[in-house]
Amino acid sequence: MEWTEEAVATLKRLWAEGGSARAIGETLGGISRNAVIGKAHRLGLSNKTKPAVEEPAPKIVDTGSLTERMCRWPIGHPGEPGFRFCGDARVPSRPYCADHCALAYRGKAEAA
């Protein structure tokens, strides 16, 4: 397929509007999805922006809702507002999740 200036302009416009490669190909007259993706990549359009994802609010896991399968890493200071526990899935045989185990335990080489 030969990419005309008009086809490239249409591709750029539809790509910026968030159109799928398949839909753009159909609009351009039956061009394959892969051809559209390839041309978009060569034009530097391949990095579509994704909508921003909001960080979830920290979960409040207090002693009353803490289960044996939850990470017991304390966040904050006991008795102060907002004190909670991590609550993520803990590593078997450890009281903490993988991230907090990395903080809490050091190997023999690190202890020196």
N, C-alpha and C positions, 0 to 999 in steps of 0.2 A: 504494500500500500504506500502510496506517495502522500506525504503530509503537506497539504497546501497551507498557505498562510491563514486562510479562512478556517480550516480544520483545526490548526494549532490555536487560533484565537478562541474558537468554540471550546476546545479542550481546556484551555486555561480558565475560561469563564466558568464552565461547569465544575471544574475541579475546585476552584475557589469557593463555589457555592456548596461544596460538600457532596457533589454527585458521586455515585458509585462508578467504578470503572466499567462495569457491565452496562449501566444506563448510558454513560457517555458514549460507549462504543455503539450502542443501538442508535443514539441520536445522530452519530456521525455516519450512519449508513451501514451498520453491520460489522464494524471493526471489532476484533476480539478483545476481550477483557485484558489479556496479557499484552497486546499491542498498545493499548491505552496506558497501562501501567508502565511499560517500557518507555514510551514517549514522555510520560510525565516525569519519570526518573531522569531521563536525558535532559529535560528542560529544568530540572531542579525543583520540580513540584511534588516530589514523592513523599515529603514529610507533611502529611495532613496534620493540622493541629487538632488535638483532642480536647473536648470540653474539660475544663478544670474540675477536678474531683475534690470535694471538700473533705478535709480530714475529719474523721468521726470524732465526736466528743469522747473524752476518756471515760471508760466505763467505771462506774462506782461499784467497787467490790469491797464491801465491809466484812467484818468478821462473821456477821450473820448469814451472808450469802456465799461465803467462801467454801468450796468443796475440796475434797481430797485430790481432785485432778487439776486444781488451779494453782498457778504460781503464787507463792506467798511473799513475793518481794514487796516490802512496804514502800509506798510513795507518799511523801510528806512526813509530818510528825504526828504521832498519836495525840489525840486530844484537840488538835487544831482542825478547823474547817477544811474539807477537801481531802483529809487523810483517807487513803484507800490502799488496796493491794493490787498488784498487776492483774491477776486473774486469767492470764493466758494459759494455754495447756502446758503443764509442767513436764519436765523430762522424767521418765520413770526412774525411780529410786533417788530422786533429788526433789527438794522442795520448790525449785524455781524452774522457769521456762529456759530455753536454750540461751536466749540473750542475757538473762540475769545470771545463769550459771557461768557464762563467760566472764562476768564481772566478779562473781563471788569466789570462784575456784581458780587456782593457779597450778600449773604443772610444776614438777620438780625443777625444770630448767629455769622457770620464771621466778621461783622462790629465792634464788641466790642473789 
